Amino acid sequence: MKLFELEHSKAAYLADFVLYGILSLVLAAMLVALSPPGLRLQCLLLALLGLLGWTLLEYLLHRFVLHGLQPFRDWHREHHRRPTALIGIPATLSAPLIVVLVFLPALALLDIWRAGALTLGLLVGYLFYSITHHALHHWHGSENRWLSQRRRYHALHHGALAQAGHYGVTSGVWDQLLGSARPEPVRGKPSVAPLPRAASTTPPRSAAVEATTRLLQGLLRHTAGDFAIRLWEGSELHFGDAEGPRFTLVCRNPAAVQALVLGRDPLRLVEAYFRGDIDVEGDLFAAIGMKDQLQDSRLSWHQRLSAVLGALLLPNAGATETLRHYRQPVKRHTKQENRAAIAFHYDVSNAFYGLWLDAQMVYSCAYFEQPGDSLELAQRAKLEHICRKLRLQQGERLLDIGCGWGALVIHAVQHHGVYAHGITLSRKQLEMARDRIAQAGLEDRVTVELCDYRDLEGVERYDKIASIGMFEHVGLANLPLYFTSVQRLLKPGGLFLNHGITNVSEGWKTTTGTRFINRYIFPDGQLDSIANIQRAMERADFEIHDLEALRRHYGLTLRHWVARPEAHHAQALQYVTEPIYRTWRLYMAASALEFEAGGIGVYQILASRRADGPLQILPLTRQDLYAPPRR
């Protein structure tokens, strides 16, 4: 559902109040006038029961649906961002839901009069809730004591950044009973709990901590691994037999435990980490490697049900603010969509990328001749490896599709004497690439521009074409256009090198990793299998000469990329926010494990135009690729 469908005109917004008011009056009149006299007292009691039942339903829907489940959480977030906007569920949706979820089940169990009375009570409760909620945000001149109290608690709900609570709009009873009532700040006094007495070295264990300890011990008792969980008041639970844990999972509030127990969608747990509700101290790779055990321990159904109920009854202290640094995944891969997606990913901050990339700013898989090679050495080796595969010759014209910060075009010109042209969709990359080219004094031999590969004009313009780490942004539907565009631009006898990430499983689109990457990292990212890519290239009339798997190299590269920003955390926060830093840290660590496990791959494919026939430039063996490297 789009925002404009949630936000109404003033007339449409007020019409819902009128509609439910008229519907409630008509239903009440029918019950009074037409119901059998002997049932009227029962109908009255059922109407009161429906009214009371609405207060619980209102609380549960607000807490666990609007603040817990997608897509409702995203819809409700718009109200938190703009509380005075006329946003609400239209009667065309809510009325059928009331009929299907309340009246028809009641009718199946009761007669039409009792079912109507129960539904009437719920309708009146919903109407009262709607009017109250409207009043809390729009009737600021009212001096009604009850309304002022509800407005104060509702303001605490909207204003909480680190703690949520006060989900009840018309009543605070369920917040009190279910532990989600947050204390109000006391005027003139600090709004923090008093420190424990100096004589005590053990923090007092609240009922919530005791409940959480029992819950986690029961949930994780069969988990294999050496780790610890630290709760918000400082106590720790240790699992495994080792002397020290490999990592400690820090739960900063009860909401973190709820995300761990209730997060059947792993993205809920991921978002808790981004917000800081959950943290990982120690080996992040080990923590990610245990994600399946942490979320799916060997429990019977009644043990799982007990754990879920225990988590639901914990005092809620989750963030009301959902994350904002994300984009909806790209669907059609139009030029406009791809340009926006590239800006989202690459225009974060050049300085932030500079903290963890090598000196040449190469943002793709390095090439390690030895596992212990430095990142700088491995990236230089990768650039040289590409140039050698392309058999670059003095004076040739090289096109780099997705040139990034200019590392390949600069290296190719400096070490192989070519003329190079690079294209990118990132303005920040373009600015830095031009600065680096100018500093190297190569402006007469290297050019870069902001350009989509589909907009490159001409025929047979380039001797060699490279696409390094850009292929994932093309989109599966655009593969034929992508390869035919390269075919058009390549001169007779030329070579094309495509370097890209591939999937292994056909079900990659629905995996948690794909959903996470499309939402927070690459909104336009789509992977294909190496078999499909080869077929697409052959359909575009390419002949494939060389295919090299670099999967293990990317695992090594990503481990370098994780370690570097971790060593400069404070400096990284000068360029990006903490949630964005956490997003990248988790993304790169999880990707390293995925490459190492073989869940995804990366390949370099060297090809030429089939119409050119045998190429004299290509030797019969690959021996020339492994001559002593140029330094």
Backbone torsions as a table, in degrees:
resi	resn	phi	psi	omega
1	MET	NA	135.2	-176.9
2	LYS	-91.2	162.7	-176.6
3	LEU	-59.0	-42.3	-175.9
4	PHE	-64.9	-18.8	176.4
5	GLU	-83.2	-20.3	176.2
6	LEU	-89.1	-28.9	-177.6
7	GLU	-97.2	130.4	-172.1
8	HIS	-113.5	163.0	166.9
9	SER	-70.0	162.9	-178.4
10	LYS	-61.2	-40.0	-179.1
11	ALA	-64.6	-45.1	-179.7
12	ALA	-67.6	-35.8	179.7
13	TYR	-64.3	-46.8	-179.1
14	LEU	-72.9	-26.1	-179.3
15	ALA	-62.3	-31.3	178.9
16	ASP	-64.7	-39.5	177.2
17	PHE	-61.6	-45.6	-178.7
18	VAL	-63.5	-43.6	-178.1
19	LEU	-60.8	-47.9	-179.0
20	TYR	-70.2	-31.5	175.8
21	GLY	-64.4	-47.0	179.1
22	ILE	-64.8	-43.5	-179.3
23	LEU	-61.2	-41.0	178.8
24	SER	-66.0	-42.5	179.4
25	LEU	-64.7	-43.3	180.0
26	VAL	-63.8	-44.4	-179.3
27	LEU	-65.4	-40.5	177.6
28	ALA	-64.2	-43.0	179.5
29	ALA	-62.8	-40.7	179.1
30	MET	-64.2	-40.2	179.4
31	LEU	-66.3	-40.3	-179.9
32	VAL	-69.2	-42.5	-172.8
33	ALA	-84.0	-32.4	-168.5
34	LEU	-113.4	-19.2	-177.8
35	SER	-70.8	149.6	176.9
36	PRO	-58.5	137.8	-177.9
37	PRO	-55.1	-34.4	-178.1
38	GLY	-70.4	-14.2	-178.4
39	LEU	-101.3	-5.4	-170.7
40	ARG	-66.2	-37.9	178.0
41	LEU	-65.6	-42.3	176.9
42	GLN	-61.9	-39.9	179.0
43	CYS	-63.8	-38.2	178.2
44	LEU	-63.8	-44.8	179.8
45	LEU	-65.1	-38.6	178.3
46	LEU	-67.7	-35.4	176.4
47	ALA	-64.3	-41.3	177.0
48	LEU	-65.4	-37.7	177.2
49	LEU	-63.9	-40.7	177.0
50	GLY	-63.1	-38.9	178.2
51	LEU	-64.4	-44.3	177.3
52	LEU	-66.0	-40.4	179.5
53	GLY	-62.0	-32.0	178.6
54	TRP	-63.1	-37.7	-178.2
55	THR	-61.4	-38.0	176.7
56	LEU	-71.6	-42.9	179.7
57	LEU	-62.1	-41.3	177.8
58	GLU	-58.4	-45.3	-179.8
59	TYR	-63.4	-48.7	-176.9
60	LEU	-64.3	-42.5	178.9
61	LEU	-62.8	-42.6	-177.6
62	HIS	-67.4	-44.5	-174.0
63	ARG	-76.1	-46.8	-169.3
64	PHE	-102.1	-18.0	178.1
65	VAL	-102.5	-58.9	-176.7
66	LEU	-69.0	-26.3	177.9
67	HIS	-109.3	6.9	-175.8
68	GLY	-130.1	-34.7	-171.9
69	LEU	-111.6	140.5	172.2
70	GLN	-88.6	145.0	6.2
71	PRO	-89.4	2.3	-175.2
72	PHE	-62.0	-34.1	-179.1
73	ARG	-63.9	-41.4	177.9
74	ASP	-66.0	-39.7	178.5
75	TRP	-62.9	-45.7	-176.7
76	HIS	-68.5	-27.7	178.8
77	ARG	-59.8	-32.9	178.7
78	GLU	-61.4	-36.3	176.9
79	HIS	-67.6	-39.1	178.3
80	HIS	-66.5	-34.1	178.7
81	ARG	-72.2	-38.8	-175.6
82	ARG	-132.2	76.2	-171.3
83	PRO	-65.3	-20.6	-179.2
84	THR	-93.9	-3.8	177.2
85	ALA	-69.4	152.8	-177.4
86	LEU	-84.1	69.7	-177.6
87	ILE	-105.9	134.4	178.3
88	GLY	-176.6	167.8	177.5
89	ILE	-79.4	122.6	-177.6
90	PRO	-68.4	153.5	179.9
91	ALA	-61.0	-27.5	178.8
92	THR	-63.1	-20.9	176.3
93	LEU	-101.5	-44.0	-175.7
94	SER	-69.8	-38.3	-178.4
95	ALA	-63.0	-48.5	176.1
96	PRO	-60.5	-34.6	178.0
97	LEU	-64.1	-40.6	178.6
98	ILE	-63.9	-41.2	179.4
99	VAL	-63.8	-47.8	-174.2
100	VAL	-73.6	-40.8	-172.8
101	LEU	-91.7	-19.0	-177.0
102	VAL	-118.6	-60.8	-171.8
103	PHE	-66.0	-49.0	-176.2
104	LEU	-65.3	-43.8	174.6
105	PRO	-62.1	-39.3	177.8
106	ALA	-64.6	-38.4	179.4
107	LEU	-65.8	-33.5	179.0
108	ALA	-68.5	-26.1	-178.5
109	LEU	-99.2	-29.5	-175.5
110	LEU	-122.3	-176.9	173.0
111	ASP	-87.3	176.9	-173.2
112	ILE	-65.1	-31.5	-177.5
113	TRP	-73.4	-46.4	179.2
114	ARG	-66.3	-40.7	176.9
115	ALA	-62.4	-40.6	177.8
116	GLY	-64.2	-39.0	179.9
117	ALA	-66.0	-43.5	178.4
118	LEU	-62.3	-42.3	178.5
119	THR	-65.4	-38.0	178.0
120	LEU	-59.3	-45.8	179.2
121	GLY	-59.4	-41.9	179.0
122	LEU	-68.3	-38.7	177.8
123	LEU	-61.6	-44.8	179.1
124	VAL	-63.1	-40.7	177.2
125	GLY	-61.8	-42.5	179.2
126	TYR	-65.4	-41.0	178.5
127	LEU	-64.8	-42.6	179.1
128	PHE	-63.6	-40.8	176.8
129	TYR	-61.1	-46.3	-177.3
130	SER	-61.7	-43.9	179.6
131	ILE	-66.1	-42.9	-179.6
132	THR	-62.7	-45.9	-179.3
133	HIS	-62.7	-40.0	176.2
134	HIS	-62.7	-42.9	-178.4
135	ALA	-64.4	-37.6	-178.7
136	LEU	-61.1	-30.1	-176.8
137	HIS	-102.9	-14.7	-172.2
138	HIS	-126.7	-22.8	-178.3
139	TRP	-100.8	78.8	-174.0
140	HIS	-85.6	-9.1	-178.8
141	GLY	-92.0	-4.3	-175.4
142	SER	-71.1	139.5	178.3
143	GLU	-107.9	10.8	178.8
144	ASN	-60.0	127.4	-173.9
145	ARG	-63.7	-44.2	-179.7
146	TRP	-63.6	-43.7	-179.2
147	LEU	-65.9	-37.3	178.2
148	SER	-63.8	-39.2	178.1
149	GLN	-65.6	-45.2	179.6
150	ARG	-64.3	-36.8	178.9
151	ARG	-65.0	-38.6	-179.3
152	ARG	-64.1	-45.6	179.6
153	TYR	-68.8	-36.7	179.4
154	HIS	-68.4	-32.7	176.0
155	ALA	-66.1	-37.1	175.2
156	LEU	-62.3	-38.9	178.2
157	HIS	-63.3	-46.4	-178.4
158	HIS	-71.3	-32.0	-173.7
159	GLY	-88.0	-9.7	-177.7
160	ALA	-70.8	125.6	177.7
161	LEU	-99.8	-38.1	-179.0
162	ALA	-104.6	-17.8	-177.3
163	GLN	-134.2	131.1	175.7
164	ALA	-100.7	165.8	178.7
165	GLY	164.4	-176.0	179.3
166	HIS	53.3	57.1	-179.9
167	TYR	-78.2	-25.5	178.8
168	GLY	-70.9	130.4	179.2
169	VAL	-93.9	-47.1	-178.1
170	THR	-90.6	-17.2	-177.7
171	SER	-150.3	146.0	176.8
172	GLY	-102.5	7.2	-175.4
173	VAL	-61.7	-46.9	-176.0
174	TRP	-71.0	-29.7	173.8
175	ASP	-62.6	-39.6	179.2
176	GLN	-68.7	-43.8	-176.4
177	LEU	-70.3	-34.2	-174.1
178	LEU	-105.2	11.5	168.6
179	GLY	77.4	22.4	-179.7
180	SER	-110.7	13.7	175.6
181	ALA	-83.8	121.0	-179.3
182	ARG	-92.6	140.0	178.2
183	PRO	-67.1	144.3	177.4
184	GLU	-80.7	143.1	172.7
185	PRO	-60.9	136.1	178.9
186	VAL	-90.2	128.2	-177.5
187	ARG	-62.3	131.8	177.1
188	GLY	84.2	-2.8	-179.8
189	LYS	-126.8	148.3	178.4
190	PRO	-65.0	139.9	-177.4
191	SER	-91.1	51.2	176.1
192	VAL	-132.1	156.8	179.6
193	ALA	-71.9	145.7	178.3
194	PRO	-64.9	148.6	179.6
195	LEU	-71.6	148.7	176.3
196	PRO	-65.7	157.4	-180.0
197	ARG	-62.8	150.1	-175.7
198	ALA	-63.0	-25.4	-177.5
199	ALA	-70.1	-18.6	-177.2
200	SER	-102.8	129.2	177.3
201	THR	-101.2	-7.0	179.8
202	THR	-106.5	123.4	179.1
203	PRO	-61.0	144.5	177.9
204	PRO	-63.3	137.7	-178.9
205	ARG	-94.8	110.9	179.9
206	SER	-75.5	170.1	177.8
207	ALA	-61.3	-36.0	179.8
208	ALA	-65.1	-39.6	179.3
209	VAL	-67.6	-42.7	177.8
210	GLU	-60.6	-44.1	-180.0
211	ALA	-64.5	-40.2	179.9
212	THR	-66.3	-41.0	179.3
213	THR	-60.5	-47.9	178.7
214	ARG	-61.8	-41.0	-178.5
215	LEU	-61.8	-49.4	-176.1
216	LEU	-70.4	-37.3	178.3
217	GLN	-63.4	-38.9	177.6
218	GLY	-71.5	-37.9	-175.7
219	LEU	-72.2	-36.3	-170.7
220	LEU	-110.9	16.0	-174.4
221	ARG	-67.0	-24.0	179.6
222	HIS	-97.8	5.3	-175.7
223	THR	-73.9	132.5	177.5
224	ALA	-94.8	129.2	-179.9
225	GLY	144.8	160.3	-179.1
226	ASP	-110.0	102.1	-178.9
227	PHE	-153.9	171.5	179.1
228	ALA	-134.6	156.9	173.0
229	ILE	-123.2	124.7	177.8
230	ARG	-106.4	127.8	-179.7
231	LEU	-87.8	171.9	-170.5
232	TRP	-65.2	-19.9	-179.8
233	GLU	-100.4	4.3	172.5
234	GLY	109.9	-15.9	-179.4
235	SER	-72.4	152.3	-176.9
236	GLU	-125.5	145.5	173.1
237	LEU	-115.1	129.1	-177.0
238	HIS	-110.9	138.2	179.6
239	PHE	-127.3	142.0	-179.1
240	GLY	99.7	176.3	-173.5
241	ASP	-109.1	-6.6	-176.7
242	ALA	-70.4	159.3	180.0
243	GLU	-64.9	-36.2	180.0
244	GLY	-133.6	146.9	-179.8
245	PRO	-71.9	147.4	175.4
246	ARG	-71.5	-31.0	177.0
247	PHE	-153.9	159.2	176.4
248	THR	-121.2	124.5	176.0
249	LEU	-90.1	115.6	-176.0
250	VAL	-97.8	118.8	176.6
251	CYS	-102.2	109.7	-172.1
252	ARG	-84.5	-8.9	176.9
253	ASN	-165.1	168.3	-179.6
254	PRO	-58.5	-28.6	179.9
255	ALA	-61.6	-30.1	177.9
256	ALA	-64.7	-39.7	177.8
257	VAL	-67.9	-39.3	176.9
258	GLN	-60.5	-41.2	178.3
259	ALA	-63.3	-36.4	-179.4
260	LEU	-69.2	-41.1	-175.0
261	VAL	-85.3	-43.1	-174.2
262	LEU	-91.0	-9.4	-172.6
263	GLY	-77.5	67.2	174.8
264	ARG	-62.5	-29.2	169.4
265	ASP	-88.4	110.7	-175.9
266	PRO	-57.8	-21.5	179.1
267	LEU	-63.8	-25.6	176.8
268	ARG	-65.3	-40.8	177.0
269	LEU	-67.4	-39.7	178.1
270	VAL	-60.6	-45.4	-178.8
271	GLU	-66.6	-33.3	175.6
272	ALA	-62.9	-36.8	175.8
273	TYR	-67.4	-42.5	179.4
274	PHE	-59.9	-42.1	-177.1
275	ARG	-72.0	-21.8	-175.8
276	GLY	98.4	2.3	174.3
277	ASP	-64.1	-35.1	177.3
278	ILE	-120.3	139.6	175.7
279	ASP	-132.6	162.9	178.3
280	VAL	-126.5	119.8	174.8
281	GLU	-107.1	131.6	-178.9
282	GLY	102.2	-140.8	-171.6
283	ASP	-79.0	99.7	179.4
284	LEU	-63.6	-35.9	180.0
285	PHE	-62.6	-40.8	178.4
286	ALA	-65.9	-37.9	179.3
287	ALA	-64.1	-45.5	179.0
288	ILE	-64.8	-37.8	-179.6
289	GLY	-63.7	-20.1	-180.0
290	MET	-100.5	11.7	-174.1
291	LYS	-59.5	-38.1	-178.4
292	ASP	-67.2	-39.8	178.6
293	GLN	-67.6	-39.7	-178.7
294	LEU	-66.0	-27.1	-176.4
295	GLN	-102.7	-11.1	-175.4
296	ASP	-143.7	62.1	178.6
297	SER	-72.8	164.1	-173.5
298	ARG	-82.1	84.8	179.6
299	LEU	-118.8	148.5	171.9
300	SER	-71.8	168.6	-176.6
301	TRP	-62.7	-37.4	-178.5
302	HIS	-74.9	-29.3	173.8
303	GLN	-68.8	-40.6	176.5
304	ARG	-62.8	-43.9	179.0
305	LEU	-61.6	-41.8	178.5
306	SER	-62.8	-40.0	178.7
307	ALA	-64.7	-42.8	180.0
308	VAL	-63.0	-45.7	179.3
309	LEU	-63.6	-39.9	178.0
310	GLY	-61.8	-39.9	178.4
311	ALA	-67.8	-39.4	-179.5
312	LEU	-63.5	-32.0	-176.1
313	LEU	-88.6	-1.7	174.5
314	LEU	-66.6	147.3	174.1
315	PRO	-57.7	127.0	-176.1
316	ASN	-80.9	128.8	177.5
317	ALA	-138.8	41.8	-177.5
318	GLY	-90.1	161.5	-179.8
319	ALA	-72.7	132.2	175.1
320	THR	-79.3	-23.2	179.7
321	GLU	-83.5	118.6	173.0
322	THR	-83.5	164.1	-175.6
323	LEU	-68.7	147.0	-176.8
324	ARG	-115.0	-9.6	-177.4
325	HIS	-90.3	66.2	175.8
326	TYR	-147.8	165.0	175.7
327	ARG	-132.3	152.8	172.1
328	GLN	-69.6	142.7	-179.1
329	PRO	-58.3	145.2	176.6
330	VAL	-70.1	139.6	-176.7
331	LYS	-106.9	-45.8	-172.1
332	ARG	-107.5	-10.3	-179.8
333	HIS	57.4	44.0	171.9
334	THR	-71.4	169.3	179.0
335	LYS	-60.9	-40.5	-178.9
336	GLN	-66.8	-43.6	179.5
337	GLU	-62.7	-45.6	-178.8
338	ASN	-65.5	-38.1	179.2
339	ARG	-63.2	-43.1	179.3
340	ALA	-67.1	-39.5	-180.0
341	ALA	-66.2	-40.6	178.1
342	ILE	-64.6	-42.0	178.1
343	ALA	-61.9	-39.9	179.7
344	PHE	-59.6	-41.2	-175.2
345	HIS	-86.3	-47.4	-169.1
346	TYR	-93.6	-17.9	-178.9
347	ASP	-94.1	24.4	178.0
348	VAL	-62.1	-61.0	179.2
349	SER	-177.6	121.9	176.2
350	ASN	-59.6	-37.5	-179.0
351	ALA	-66.0	-36.9	177.7
352	PHE	-63.7	-46.8	176.9
353	TYR	-60.5	-37.1	-178.4
354	GLY	-64.2	-21.1	179.0
355	LEU	-68.2	-30.2	-172.9
356	TRP	-124.1	-10.9	172.5
357	LEU	-83.5	170.0	177.6
358	ASP	-75.4	178.9	-176.3
359	ALA	-63.4	-29.4	179.5
360	GLN	-82.2	-6.2	-179.3
361	MET	61.0	53.9	176.9
362	VAL	-94.0	118.3	-177.1
363	TYR	-109.6	62.9	175.1
364	SER	-161.5	173.3	-174.8
365	CYS	-56.0	129.6	176.2
366	ALA	-80.3	176.6	-177.6
367	TYR	-127.4	104.8	-173.5
368	PHE	-96.2	115.5	174.3
369	GLU	-75.3	-27.9	173.8
370	GLN	-136.5	145.1	-178.7
371	PRO	-58.1	-28.4	-177.8
372	GLY	-88.2	4.5	179.7
373	ASP	-60.9	147.7	174.4
374	SER	-70.4	161.4	178.9
375	LEU	-63.7	-39.6	179.7
376	GLU	-60.6	-45.7	-179.7
377	LEU	-64.5	-42.3	-177.8
378	ALA	-68.0	-35.2	179.1
379	GLN	-73.5	-37.4	174.5
380	ARG	-62.1	-40.5	178.5
381	ALA	-63.7	-36.6	179.1
382	LYS	-66.3	-45.5	178.8
383	LEU	-59.9	-42.9	179.4
384	GLU	-68.2	-37.1	179.1
385	HIS	-61.6	-40.9	178.2
386	ILE	-65.0	-46.9	-179.1
387	CYS	-61.4	-38.3	179.4
388	ARG	-69.5	-39.8	177.5
389	LYS	-61.3	-38.0	179.0
390	LEU	-76.2	-7.9	-178.5
391	ARG	50.3	52.0	-178.3
392	LEU	-62.0	138.1	179.6
393	GLN	-121.4	150.8	178.4
394	GLN	-50.0	129.8	174.1
395	GLY	85.5	-4.7	178.9
396	GLU	-72.5	160.7	177.4
397	ARG	-103.4	124.2	-178.2
398	LEU	-112.5	133.8	172.7
399	LEU	-110.0	129.5	175.6
400	ASP	-112.9	108.6	180.0
401	ILE	-85.3	115.2	-174.1
402	GLY	80.2	60.5	-169.4
403	CYS	-77.5	-8.1	179.6
404	GLY	60.2	-131.5	-179.0
405	TRP	-90.8	15.1	171.0
406	GLY	90.1	13.0	-174.3
407	ALA	-61.7	-47.3	-175.5
408	LEU	-69.2	-44.5	-177.5
409	VAL	-64.9	-37.9	178.5
410	ILE	-66.6	-46.1	-179.9
411	HIS	-61.9	-43.8	-177.4
412	ALA	-63.8	-38.2	179.7
413	VAL	-71.6	-44.4	-176.8
414	GLN	-68.1	-36.7	-172.1
415	HIS	-106.4	-12.4	-176.8
416	HIS	-131.6	0.7	171.7
417	GLY	67.1	27.6	-179.9
418	VAL	-91.5	172.4	166.4
419	TYR	-102.2	131.3	-171.9
420	ALA	-126.3	145.9	174.9
421	HIS	-132.5	130.2	179.4
422	GLY	-120.1	146.9	176.1
423	ILE	-125.8	146.8	178.4
424	THR	-148.7	161.9	174.1
425	LEU	-106.8	2.0	-178.5
426	SER	-101.2	120.6	179.7
427	ARG	-65.9	-39.7	-179.2
428	LYS	-67.8	-38.0	174.9
429	GLN	-63.5	-42.2	-179.4
430	LEU	-60.0	-46.1	-178.8
431	GLU	-60.4	-46.4	-177.9
432	MET	-69.7	-38.5	178.7
433	ALA	-61.1	-43.0	179.4
434	ARG	-65.3	-38.7	177.2
435	ASP	-62.7	-43.8	-178.5
436	ARG	-67.5	-37.3	177.3
437	ILE	-64.3	-41.7	179.2
438	ALA	-65.8	-42.4	179.7
439	GLN	-62.7	-31.9	179.2
440	ALA	-84.0	-4.3	-179.9
441	GLY	68.2	34.9	-175.0
442	LEU	-113.1	19.5	-174.5
443	GLU	-63.6	-22.9	179.4
444	ASP	-83.7	-8.8	-177.3
445	ARG	-122.5	-13.8	-177.6
446	VAL	-129.0	131.8	172.9
447	THR	-129.4	147.5	174.5
448	VAL	-135.6	149.4	179.9
449	GLU	-148.1	159.6	174.6
450	LEU	-84.5	107.2	-171.0
451	CYS	-159.5	139.6	171.5
452	ASP	-82.6	141.2	-178.4
453	TYR	-58.4	-26.7	-179.9
454	ARG	-70.9	-16.9	-177.9
455	ASP	-96.8	-1.9	177.8
456	LEU	-68.9	128.3	-176.1
457	GLU	-99.5	165.2	174.1
458	GLY	98.9	173.7	-178.2
459	VAL	-135.0	136.3	175.4
460	GLU	51.9	54.1	-176.5
461	ARG	-94.6	-25.2	-169.4
462	TYR	-123.7	139.5	177.0
463	ASP	-73.7	-38.4	-178.1
464	LYS	-137.2	144.1	178.9
465	ILE	-132.2	133.7	176.7
466	ALA	-124.2	143.7	172.8
467	SER	-135.5	105.2	-171.3
468	ILE	-114.7	108.0	176.3
469	GLY	74.4	11.0	178.2
470	MET	-99.8	-20.2	-171.0
471	PHE	-57.5	-32.6	-177.3
472	GLU	-65.0	-19.0	-178.0
473	HIS	-91.3	-6.3	-172.4
474	VAL	-67.8	-43.5	-173.9
475	GLY	95.7	134.4	-174.7
476	LEU	-60.8	-38.2	-178.5
477	ALA	-67.7	-20.9	-176.8
478	ASN	-96.1	2.1	-177.9
479	LEU	-57.6	-45.3	178.2
480	PRO	-58.9	-42.7	179.1
481	LEU	-65.2	-40.1	179.9
482	TYR	-60.1	-51.5	-176.9
483	PHE	-70.3	-36.1	177.2
484	THR	-69.5	-30.3	175.9
485	SER	-65.1	-43.7	177.2
486	VAL	-63.7	-43.4	178.6
487	GLN	-56.7	-41.7	-179.5
488	ARG	-65.9	-38.0	-174.2
489	LEU	-82.8	-17.5	-174.0
490	LEU	-84.1	133.7	177.7
491	LYS	-72.2	157.6	173.1
492	PRO	-56.6	135.7	-179.3
493	GLY	81.0	3.6	-178.2
494	GLY	-84.1	169.7	-179.5
495	LEU	-124.9	147.6	179.7
496	PHE	-127.2	128.1	176.8
497	LEU	-116.5	120.8	179.0
498	ASN	-112.0	122.7	-178.0
499	HIS	-118.4	114.5	-176.4
500	GLY	-155.1	160.3	179.0
501	ILE	-83.5	143.9	-179.2
502	THR	-127.3	159.6	174.2
503	ASN	-97.3	164.7	177.0
504	VAL	-110.2	-41.8	-177.7
505	SER	-95.4	143.0	177.2
506	GLU	-70.4	-17.9	-179.3
507	GLY	-91.8	21.3	-175.2
508	TRP	-61.3	-29.1	-174.5
509	LYS	-62.7	-29.3	-174.0
510	THR	-102.3	3.7	-178.8
511	THR	-73.8	157.0	177.8
512	THR	-60.7	-40.1	-179.7
513	GLY	-60.5	-42.4	179.2
514	THR	-66.0	-44.0	179.2
515	ARG	-62.0	-40.9	178.9
516	PHE	-63.7	-47.4	-177.6
517	ILE	-65.9	-43.1	180.0
518	ASN	-65.9	-29.4	-177.1
519	ARG	-84.1	-39.5	-170.1
520	TYR	-115.5	-18.5	-172.9
521	ILE	-119.3	-68.1	-178.0
522	PHE	-117.5	92.4	179.2
523	PRO	-60.9	-23.2	-177.7
524	ASP	-106.3	10.7	-174.6
525	GLY	-72.6	127.5	174.5
526	GLN	-141.3	133.5	-178.2
527	LEU	-112.5	147.5	175.3
528	ASP	-125.9	164.3	178.4
529	SER	-77.0	156.3	179.7
530	ILE	-63.5	-32.2	178.8
531	ALA	-65.0	-44.5	179.9
532	ASN	-66.6	-36.2	179.7
533	ILE	-65.6	-43.9	178.0
534	GLN	-60.8	-42.5	178.7
535	ARG	-63.0	-40.6	180.0
536	ALA	-64.4	-39.3	178.4
537	MET	-66.4	-40.5	-179.6
538	GLU	-68.6	-35.0	176.2
539	ARG	-65.6	-29.2	177.2
540	ALA	-83.8	11.0	174.9
541	ASP	71.8	35.6	171.4
542	PHE	-98.2	146.6	169.6
543	GLU	-106.0	125.2	-177.9
544	ILE	-88.0	126.9	-178.0
545	HIS	-105.4	-30.3	-172.8
546	ASP	-151.6	136.6	177.0
547	LEU	-136.2	124.2	-177.1
548	GLU	-128.5	129.4	177.6
549	ALA	-88.7	128.7	-178.3
550	LEU	-119.3	24.4	-174.2
551	ARG	-56.1	-47.2	-178.5
552	ARG	-65.0	-32.3	178.7
553	HIS	-65.0	-37.1	-178.8
554	TYR	-70.4	-34.2	175.0
555	GLY	-59.6	-44.5	177.5
556	LEU	-64.2	-42.0	-179.9
557	THR	-59.9	-47.2	-176.5
558	LEU	-66.3	-32.9	176.9
559	ARG	-65.6	-35.9	173.0
560	HIS	-64.1	-43.4	-177.5
561	TRP	-66.1	-28.4	176.8
562	VAL	-76.1	-43.4	-175.2
563	ALA	-66.8	-36.4	-174.4
564	ARG	-65.2	-52.7	178.8
565	PRO	-67.0	-29.3	176.4
566	GLU	-60.8	-34.7	179.3
567	ALA	-76.2	-13.2	-178.3
568	HIS	-131.1	44.1	-175.0
569	HIS	-58.8	-49.8	-177.6
570	ALA	-60.9	-40.2	179.1
571	GLN	-67.7	-36.6	179.0
572	ALA	-60.9	-35.3	-178.2
573	LEU	-72.3	-7.7	171.6
574	GLN	-75.7	-18.7	-175.1
575	TYR	-111.4	-29.6	-179.8
576	VAL	-137.5	166.2	177.7
577	THR	-78.7	164.8	177.9
578	GLU	-59.6	-44.4	177.6
579	PRO	-59.4	-38.9	179.3
580	ILE	-68.6	-39.9	175.7
581	TYR	-58.3	-45.3	-179.8
582	ARG	-65.1	-37.3	178.6
583	THR	-58.5	-48.5	-178.1
584	TRP	-68.7	-39.6	179.5
585	ARG	-61.0	-46.5	-179.3
586	LEU	-67.9	-42.3	-179.7
587	TYR	-58.3	-47.1	-176.0
588	MET	-72.2	-37.4	178.7
589	ALA	-67.4	-44.2	179.3
590	ALA	-65.1	-37.8	178.9
591	SER	-65.5	-39.2	177.8
592	ALA	-58.3	-45.8	179.9
593	LEU	-65.4	-36.1	-179.7
594	GLU	-67.3	-41.3	175.7
595	PHE	-65.1	-43.5	-178.2
596	GLU	-64.8	-32.8	179.7
597	ALA	-82.7	-10.3	-179.9
598	GLY	85.8	14.1	178.6
599	GLY	-71.1	-29.0	174.7
600	ILE	-137.0	161.1	-179.3
601	GLY	-133.4	175.9	174.0
602	VAL	-144.8	134.4	-174.3
603	TYR	-132.8	146.8	166.5
604	GLN	-107.2	125.8	-179.8
605	ILE	-118.2	124.2	177.1
606	LEU	-104.4	128.2	-175.4
607	ALA	-144.7	163.6	174.5
608	SER	-137.0	169.8	177.2
609	ARG	-69.2	128.4	-178.0
610	ARG	-60.8	-32.7	-177.5
611	ALA	-64.4	-18.8	-177.3
612	ASP	-77.1	-16.4	-178.9
613	GLY	72.0	-162.4	-179.6
614	PRO	-59.7	135.9	-179.5
615	LEU	-100.6	123.6	179.2
616	GLN	-68.7	-23.9	-176.8
617	ILE	-69.7	-22.9	-177.9
618	LEU	-89.5	121.6	176.4
619	PRO	-71.2	168.8	-178.4
620	LEU	-75.1	-20.3	179.7
621	THR	-125.2	175.7	178.9
622	ARG	-98.9	13.8	-173.5
623	GLN	-59.6	-34.2	-176.3
624	ASP	-67.3	-19.2	-179.6
625	LEU	-72.1	-21.5	-170.9
626	TYR	-115.5	24.3	171.5
627	ALA	-67.1	165.2	178.7
628	PRO	-50.8	129.9	-175.5
629	PRO	-65.7	150.3	176.1
630	ARG	-81.7	132.0	-179.0
631	ARG	-106.0	NA	NA
